[in-house]
């Protein structure tokens, strides 16, 4: 976690996917998440991920919006 406060949390992560043995590289990914916690204990968030497959597969971008309600 990179940023944090009582109501706001954001995370930035980078991943490099490589084979356990040998020189194969399976791509890179950058993830970002922003979460806001309301005074009534609801979380509202947006999550985004960008996968660069290099030559392994297909490049992918995903954006998700989600919410939870805690009691």
Residue, then its C-alpha position, 0 to 999 in steps of 0.5 A: x500500500x502506498x497511500x493511506x488515510x482514514x477514508x482513502x486508500x490507494x495502491x500501486x503495484x508492478x509485476x514482471x512475470x517470468x518462468x521459474x526456470x529458463x529465460x521465458x518472460x510472460x509479460x508485465x502488469x501495472x495495477x492501481x486501486x483507489x478505495x474511499x470509505x464513507x462515514x456510513x461504512x460503505x467502500x466505493x472503489x475503482x481498480x485498473x490493471x494493464x497487462x503487457x503480454x510482450x510476445x506471450x499472449x494478448x495485451x489486456x486492460x481492465x477497469x472495475x468499479x465495485x462497492x461493499x457495505x459493512x455493518 
